Amino acid sequence: MAIPLVVGVDGSEAGLEAVDWAADEALRHGVPLHLLHAAAGDHGASDVITAASERAGRRVPTVPVSSEVLYEDAASALVDKGRNAFALVLGSRGLGGLAGMLLGGVGLAVAGRADCPVVVVRGAAEHREGRFGNVVVGVDEGEGSGTALQFAFREALVRSCRLTVVHACNTALGVPAPPPAPSWYALEAHRRPPAQVLDDALRGLGERHREARVSPRVIEGPARRALLDAASEADQLVLGARRRLGHLGLQLGLINHALLHHAPCPVAVVPQI
């Protein structure tokens, strides 16, 4: 059997929206769906997982659905399941998030530690339900965008939609701006012209996926704003994350953090392989 798409459920409205999104995603990719509820105690756990399982079964009756309850830390349980998962899907709130946070603390921890892609389901129904026909992916100056691009191509192809590939540059009158503090999408100090960055990133993938409808875009300005603007008309935003040398987990960076908190659509964080 194919490895499952795993979704964390906690009974919250955001968690149920994540179940709906994950069910549709499992159907698109032809993979089973596994629902996981992690809790410190058993109070209401069976009701939470049963309700989520029934909801997924009604939405995608042809998709195999399994479920389990684990009595342990939610972030650790999800990260562990992610070692053998197609992807992890989480709601944008809940799962142990602190009041006032735009993304729950568990969600942020999972996005920074998982070995597989992590999708945080955000945004209004029009973004969650694929009404824009557009997947957006960010490409940086370095060589760490390859895995995110592969993921984004796959997502666009299963949706039969457009793929918008964004590279942000911060220049004034053609003169590169001074480089800011390092981050995953700190693209202001260029070794190559912006258009060349996109051409180099897309060369191999574009040739392998000629059926894909790809729209490369160089956007002048800070990467955070460029990606937020592009995501305003997207069904999904795809971001890459580097491995931290000498440490467990990923280097999410300030821009990825901001997008996980503020993006208007579901956000996928894809570890660099």
Buried (B, 14 or more C-beta within 10 A) or exposed (E): EEBBBBBBBBBBEBBBBBBBBBBBBBBBBEBBBBBBBBBEEEEEBEEBBBBBBEBBBEBBEEBBBEBEBBEEBBBBBBBBBBEEBBBBBBBBBBBBBEEEEBBBBBBBBBBBBBBBBBBBBBBEEEBBEBEBBBBBBBBBBBEBBBBBBBBBBBBBBBBEBBBBBBBBBBEEEEEEEEEBEEBBBBBBEBEEEBEEBBEEBBEEBBEEBEEBBBEBBBBEEBBBBBBBBBBBBBBBBBBBBBBEEEEEBBBBBBBBBBBBBBBBBBBBBBBBE
